[in-house]
Amino acid sequence: MADNKFLAWDAEITQDAPERVTLPAGKYPFMVQELEKAVYTGSSEKIGNGCPMAILKIVVYGGEQGNAFVQDRLYLSDKMEWKLGSFFRCIGQKTHGKSYKMDWNNVVGKEGLCQLKVEKWKGDDGVERENNKIDKYLECDAQKAPKKPDMSDMPFEV
């Protein structure tokens, strides 16, 4: 865990929130920044209430366009096993066509390649907004794997 310095109530602050980036649809390298284990409590026919799920916080490297931050949910359900397999192949942990025991303890920091899409929606204020969603995780040869860009100037830890 990174050091966290507490501020006094009357401290002077200088940082602003980083600008939110929505990348155009396309293929991008990414890194899994965080993993949270949770349970689905919705009412979808596809995903049963009580289904275990992994909530992934992912940084998608957009080069000069900036980095997008995407949250993706992977449901531990037989109907969604294809997406689990695709994710673990993408980060180099599963071999295509072979059985694999999911190793969730070895996911944070892993990199891969994904296909992003742009999703449009209206906020409660009626303003149309857009954000990125991962459309699919892509397999890539280890020699052609995306290279992590220099992140030393990021306003947060990745």
ZAMARGU-4260 file (C-alpha; in steps of 0.2 Angstrom, whole numbers, plus 5000, padded with zeros to 4 digits):
<rodrens>
0) 5000/5000/5000 | 5007/5017/4995 | 5010/5030/5009 | 4996/5041/5012 | 5000/5058/5020
5) 4985/5066/5030 | 4981/5084/5027 | 4976/5097/5040 | 4959/5105/5038 | 4967/5121/5033
10) 4980/5114/5021 | 4983/5121/5004 | 4979/5109/4990 | 4985/5110/4972 | 4979/5094/4963
15) 4964/5094/4952 | 4955/5078/4947 | 4962/5071/4931 | 4952/5074/4915 | 4941/5059/4911
20) 4946/5051/4894 | 4934/5042/4882 | 4944/5033/4869 | 4937/5030/4851 | 4932/5012/4848
25) 4947/5001/4844 | 4960/4989/4850 | 4971/4995/4865 | 4983/4988/4877 | 4977/4988/4895
30) 4983/4983/4913 | 4972/4977/4927 | 4974/4989/4941 | 4963/4982/4954 | 4952/4967/4958
35) 4937/4966/4969 | 4927/4950/4973 | 4909/4953/4975 | 4892/4945/4973 | 4879/4950/4960
40) 4863/4956/4967 | 4853/4961/4952 | 4838/4953/4943 | 4845/4947/4926 | 4840/4931/4918
45) 4857/4928/4911 | 4866/4931/4928 | 4857/4924/4943 | 4855/4934/4959 | 4870/4928/4971
50) 4882/4924/4957 | 4900/4928/4962 | 4908/4941/4951 | 4925/4949/4949 | 4925/4968/4947
55) 4940/4973/4937 | 4947/4991/4937 | 4957/4993/4921 | 4968/5006/4914 | 4967/5007/4895
60) 4982/5015/4887 | 4977/5027/4873 | 4994/5034/4869 | 4993/5053/4865 | 4974/5052/4867
65) 4977/5048/4886 | 4972/5034/4897 | 4954/5028/4900 | 4949/5020/4916 | 4936/5006/4913
70) 4927/4994/4925 | 4922/4977/4919 | 4913/4963/4928 | 4917/4945/4925 | 4903/4934/4932
75) 4908/4916/4938 | 4894/4908/4929 | 4893/4893/4916 | 4884/4905/4904 | 4899/4917/4905
80) 4913/4905/4905 | 4918/4910/4888 | 4922/4928/4894 | 4932/4921/4909 | 4942/4910/4897
85) 4944/4925/4885 | 4950/4936/4899 | 4963/4923/4906 | 4969/4919/4888 | 4971/4938/4885
90) 4982/4940/4900 | 4993/4925/4896 | 4987/4913/4910 | 4976/4901/4900 | 4980/4891/4884
95) 4967/4890/4871 | 4957/4874/4872 | 4964/4868/4888 | 4956/4867/4905 | 4962/4880/4917
100) 4960/4884/4936 | 4957/4903/4938 | 4970/4911/4948 | 4962/4927/4954 | 4977/4931/4965
105) 4988/4933/4950 | 4977/4946/4940 | 4982/4963/4946 | 4996/4970/4936 | 4993/4959/4921
110) 4992/4966/4904 | 4983/4962/4888 | 4974/4968/4873 | 4956/4973/4872 | 4943/4979/4860
115) 4935/4995/4867 | 4918/5001/4862 | 4909/5018/4866 | 4893/5017/4876 | 4881/5032/4876
120) 4869/5036/4890 | 4859/5050/4897 | 4862/5056/4915 | 4849/5060/4927 | 4851/5078/4922
125) 4846/5073/4904 | 4864/5076/4897 | 4870/5063/4885 | 4887/5056/4890 | 4898/5042/4884
130) 4911/5031/4891 | 4921/5016/4887 | 4917/4998/4889 | 4927/4982/4885 | 4919/4974/4871
135) 4930/4959/4871 | 4947/4953/4877 | 4959/4949/4863 | 4972/4935/4862 | 4989/4940/4857
140) 5006/4932/4855 | 5018/4935/4869 | 5031/4943/4857 | 5017/4954/4850 | 5010/4958/4868
145) 5007/4977/4871 | 5021/4986/4880 | 5016/4996/4895 | 5019/5015/4892 | 5028/5026/4904
150) 5016/5030/4919 | 5028/5039/4930 | 5018/5056/4927 | 5001/5049/4932 | 4993/5058/4947
155) 4989/5041/4955 | 4997/5024/4958 | 4994/5010/4945
</rodrens>
